[in-house]
C-alpha cells in the first residue's frame, strides 16, 4: 500500500508543481514524473486489491510489480537521473530494496495457502 501511495503522491506533486519543475529545468521533466507516478500507483494498488481479495494470481502480480519497481528505480538512478548526488547513498538503497523484496517474498510464502 505504501508503494501505491507514494506513486499517487508523485503524480499529485508533479501536477501541482508542474510550473516550478518546468522552470527548474528538471530533466526528464514533470511529464515523466507524473506518468511514472500514475503507473506505480495503479500497479501497486492492483496488487493490494488482489491480495486483499485473496485472488490466486495476487502473489505473482505483487512480485512482478515490486520487481518491476525495483528495476525501474535502479534504471532511473543509473541512467535517467542527471543529478551528481543520485548514487550518494546507493548502499543504503540497495539494502532497503533487498529487505523490502525479502520481506514481501516471506509474507507471500507464509500466506500462500490463503489465496483461492
Buried (B, 14 or more C-beta within 10 A) or exposed (E): EEBBBBBBEBBBBBBEBBEEBEEEEBEEEBEBBBEBBBBBBBBBBBBBEBBEEEBEEBBBBBBEBBEEBBEBEBEBBEEEBEEEEBEEEEEEBEEEBEEBBEEBBEEBEEEEEEBE
